[in-house]
Amino acid sequence: MYNPTMRLLTILELLQSRSEVSGQELAQKLEVEERSIRRYIMMLRDLGIPIEGERGRHGGYSLQPGFRLPPLMFNKDEITAVMLGLMLAREMSITSLPAIESAAAKIARVLPEELQQSAEALHNSLLLDNVQIGASAVSNEWITAFSRAIYEEKCLQIAYTSSDGTLTNRLIAPYGLILLARTWYVAAYCYLREDMRVFRLDRVGSISSTHQTFTKPTEFDTRAFVLSNIIRGSGNYAFEVLFDAPLTTVQEIVSQSMAILESAGTKTLMRCYSDDPYWLARYLAQIELHFTVVETDELREAIRTLASDLLATTEK
């Protein structure tokens, strides 16, 4: 009459509907011996169900006071929201990592296969970096569509509006999805431009799935590629500054959203792009770290000018 899974679910249902159930009653209900009931109780406990047991002739089993297992019936939009919430909690260190991973695992165990695949795709395809309050609104449906395409390595057809207002239809091979600060980006190979591109999701007008597949390079770094393109697109000068401090120290001071930081032994190389060397000179003057300008002459001149101006304020 019962298979092992049905027996576990039946025990759980009885425990949720009654304040206490004896082992003998459970054994009669499930048509097994009482020692089998003890084994099933241990299996439920291993799954994280807080079942209390009282030994003796009149003893029995009960759920921990206040515990109820709600029915988990998510649609695609809801499971995306739940998984995003857990990932944001992990990124912002709102609660302990083991608790987040445990919650995600419990949810994944009870999801239908299709939603399990969506949750797994999201977990493996999405990156979060320096997330800030007020991120641009993007539908969960689109986040799911991009993450599934990345996970399954399938191309997408999108309508995209460039920064100059031009609308084009693009066939893309999405390599990675990232929420950086307040903006969603996808790193993808664009078949129209025949090159790698970074697309902002808030500029995507429509998405269509395709059957065309691709193979993502194994060493591709979504975060580094998106950051590099964003920073390069912000100015005309490519500055390089060498800090006399290890990478971990510089990372605590210089935001990774404004510069590319690379370890150089005991020192750290910073690459930054801007059209204003005087802005960077003023920024560096505020940092209490010794540094050497590697590139460019414009930055060296800006620092000399700033130093001269500061010295002039000390003269009587």
C-alpha positions in Angstrom: 0.0 0.0 0.0 2.8 2.4 0.9 6.2 3.0 -0.6 9.0 4.6 1.5 8.4 8.1 0.2 4.6 7.9 0.8 5.3 6.6 4.4 7.5 9.7 5.1 4.9 12.1 3.7 2.1 10.3 5.7 4.1 10.6 9.0 4.7 14.3 8.3 1.0 14.9 7.5 0.0 13.1 10.8 2.5 15.1 12.8 1.3 18.4 11.4 -2.4 17.5 12.1 -1.9 16.2 15.7 -0.2 17.5 18.7 1.3 14.0 19.3 1.2 10.6 17.7 2.4 7.4 19.3 4.9 5.1 17.5 2.4 2.3 17.8 -0.3 4.3 16.0 2.0 5.3 13.3 3.1 1.7 12.8 -0.5 0.5 12.5 -1.3 3.3 10.1 1.6 2.6 7.8 1.5 -1.2 8.3 5.0 -1.6 9.5 6.9 -2.4 12.7 7.6 0.3 15.3 11.4 0.0 14.6 10.7 1.0 11.0 8.9 4.1 12.3 12.0 5.1 14.3 14.0 4.8 11.1 11.6 7.0 9.2 11.6 9.6 12.0 15.4 9.7 11.7 15.2 10.2 8.0 12.8 13.2 8.5 15.1 14.7 11.1 18.0 14.4 8.6 15.9 16.5 6.2 15.7 19.2 8.8 12.2 18.5 10.2 12.3 19.2 14.0 10.6 16.1 15.4 10.6 15.5 19.1 10.2 12.1 20.7 9.3 11.0 24.2 10.2 7.5 25.3 8.0 5.2 27.4 4.7 3.4 27.3 2.7 6.6 26.7 5.4 8.3 24.7 5.1 9.5 21.1 6.3 11.9 18.4 5.5 15.6 17.9 6.7 18.5 15.8 8.6 21.2 17.6 6.2 23.9 18.9 5.6 26.6 16.3 6.9 24.6 13.4 4.7 24.1 10.3 5.9 23.0 6.9 3.9 25.2 4.4 3.1 23.9 0.9 5.7 25.1 -1.6 3.9 25.9 -4.8 5.9 28.3 -6.8 5.6 29.5 -10.4 8.6 30.6 -12.5 8.3 34.2 -11.5 8.1 33.4 -7.7 11.0 30.9 -7.7 13.1 33.5 -9.5 12.2 36.1 -6.8 13.0 33.6 -4.0 16.3 32.5 -5.4 17.3 36.1 -6.1 16.5 37.0 -2.5 18.7 34.2 -1.2 21.6 35.2 -3.5 21.3 38.9 -2.5 21.3 37.8 1.2 24.5 35.9 0.5 26.1 38.8 -1.4 25.2 41.4 1.3 26.0 39.0 4.2 22.6 39.6 5.7 22.7 36.2 7.4 25.0 33.2 7.7 26.1 31.4 4.5 25.2 27.9 5.8 21.6 29.0 6.5 21.3 30.4 3.0 22.6 27.3 1.4 20.4 25.1 3.5 17.3 27.1 2.6 18.1 26.9 -1.1 18.7 23.2 -0.9 15.4 22.6 0.9 13.5 24.6 -1.7 15.2 22.8 -4.6 14.3 19.4 -3.2 10.6 20.0 -3.4 10.4 21.9 -6.7 9.0 20.3 -9.9 11.7 19.3 -12.4 11.1 22.4 -14.7 11.4 24.8 -11.7 14.4 22.9 -10.4 16.2 23.6 -13.7 15.2 27.3 -13.6 16.6 27.6 -10.0 19.8 25.7 -10.9 20.3 27.9 -14.0 19.9 31.0 -12.0 22.3 29.8 -9.3 25.0 28.9 -11.9 24.6 31.7 -14.4 24.0 34.9 -12.3 26.6 37.0 -10.6 26.0 39.8 -8.1 28.7 42.4 -7.5 28.6 45.5 -5.3 24.7 45.5 -5.4 23.1 48.7 -4.3 19.5 49.6 -3.4 17.5 50.9 -6.3 18.6 48.5 -9.0 17.0 49.0 -12.4 13.7 47.1 -12.7 14.0 44.0 -14.9 11.3 41.4 -15.1 11.9 38.0 -13.4 10.8 36.4 -16.7 13.7 38.0 -18.5 16.2 37.1 -15.8 15.0 33.5 -16.0 15.2 33.6 -19.9 18.7 34.8 -19.9 19.9 32.5 -17.1 18.4 29.5 -18.8 19.9 30.4 -22.1 23.3 30.8 -20.5 23.0 27.5 -18.6 21.7 25.6 -21.6 24.1 27.4 -24.0 21.3 28.4 -26.4 21.3 31.7 -28.4 18.7 34.4 -28.0 17.1 36.8 -30.4 16.7 40.2 -28.8 15.6 43.7 -29.8 18.1 46.2 -28.4 18.3 49.9 -28.1 21.8 51.3 -28.1 22.9 54.3 -26.1 22.4 56.6 -29.1 18.8 55.4 -29.5 19.3 53.0 -32.4 17.1 49.9 -32.3 18.5 46.7 -33.8 17.6 43.1 -33.8 20.5 40.9 -32.5 21.2 37.2 -32.4 23.4 36.7 -29.3 25.2 33.9 -27.5 24.9 34.9 -23.8 27.9 34.0 -21.7 27.0 35.5 -18.4 24.5 37.6 -16.5 25.5 40.1 -13.7 23.8 42.6 -11.5 26.6 45.2 -11.0 25.7 48.0 -8.5 22.3 49.0 -9.8 22.3 47.8 -13.4 21.8 44.4 -15.0 24.3 43.4 -17.8 24.7 40.4 -20.0 28.0 39.5 -21.6 27.4 37.9 -25.0 28.8 37.2 -28.5 26.8 39.4 -31.0 26.4 37.8 -34.4 25.5 41.1 -35.9 28.7 42.8 -34.8 30.7 39.6 -35.0 32.3 40.4 -31.7 31.8 40.3 -27.9 29.5 42.9 -26.5 27.9 44.0 -23.2 24.2 44.5 -23.2 22.1 46.4 -20.6 19.0 44.5 -19.8 17.0 47.7 -19.3 17.6 48.4 -23.0 16.3 45.1 -24.2 12.9 45.4 -25.8 12.1 41.8 -26.5 13.5 38.3 -26.1 12.9 35.2 -28.2 14.4 31.8 -27.6 16.1 29.8 -30.4 17.4 26.3 -31.1 20.8 27.5 -32.1 23.5 26.4 -29.6 27.0 27.7 -28.7 29.9 26.8 -26.6 31.1 29.3 -24.0 34.9 29.5 -23.6 35.9 27.7 -20.4 38.1 30.5 -19.1 35.6 33.3 -19.8 35.2 35.7 -16.8 31.9 37.5 -17.0 32.6 40.0 -14.2 36.0 41.0 -15.6 34.7 41.4 -19.1 31.7 43.5 -18.1 33.8 45.7 -15.8 36.5 46.2 -18.4 33.9 47.3 -21.0 32.1 49.6 -18.6 35.3 51.3 -17.5 36.7 51.6 -21.0 33.5 53.2 -22.2 33.6 55.9 -19.6 36.5 58.0 -21.0 39.4 58.6 -23.4 42.4 58.1 -21.2 43.7 54.7 -20.0 45.5 55.3 -16.7 47.7 52.9 -14.8 48.7 53.4 -11.2 50.9 51.0 -9.1 50.1 51.0 -5.4 52.7 49.9 -2.9 50.3 47.7 -1.1 48.8 44.1 -1.7 45.6 43.6 -3.6 43.5 42.8 -0.5 44.4 46.2 1.1 43.7 48.2 -2.1 40.4 46.4 -2.6 39.2 47.7 0.8 39.8 51.3 -0.4 39.3 51.4 -4.2 35.8 50.4 -5.5 36.1 47.6 -8.1 33.2 49.2 -10.0 35.5 52.2 -10.9 38.8 50.4 -11.7 40.4 47.1 -12.6 42.7 45.9 -9.8 45.4 43.2 -10.4 47.9 41.7 -8.0 51.5 42.5 -8.8 53.3 40.5 -6.2 53.4 42.6 -3.0 51.9 45.6 -5.0 48.7 46.2 -6.9 48.2 47.6 -10.4 45.1 49.7 -11.0 43.7 50.4 -14.5 41.2 53.2 -14.8 39.6 54.9 -17.8 38.4 58.5 -17.7 38.3 61.7 -19.8 39.4 63.8 -16.8 43.0 63.2 -15.4 42.4 66.0 -12.8 39.5 64.1 -11.3 41.7 61.0 -10.9 44.5 63.1 -9.4 42.2 64.5 -6.8 40.9 61.0 -6.1 44.4 59.6 -5.6 45.4 62.4 -3.3 42.7 61.3 -0.9 44.1 57.7 -0.7 46.6 57.1 2.1 48.7 54.7 0.1 52.0 55.3 -1.6 51.7 54.9 -5.4 53.5 55.4 -8.7 52.0 56.6 -11.9 52.7 54.2 -14.7 50.4 55.8 -17.3 49.8 58.5 -18.5 51.7 61.8 -18.9 48.4 63.6 -18.6 47.9 62.1 -15.1 51.4 63.0 -14.0 50.8 66.6 -15.1 47.5 66.7 -13.3 49.1 65.5 -10.1 51.9 68.1 -10.4 49.3 70.9 -10.9 47.3 69.7 -7.9 50.5 69.6 -5.8 51.5 73.0 -6.9 48.0 74.4 -6.0 48.1 72.8 -2.6 51.6 74.2 -1.9 50.4 77.6 -3.0 47.7 77.6 -0.2 50.5 77.3 2.4 52.4 80.4 1.3 51.9 83.6 3.2 
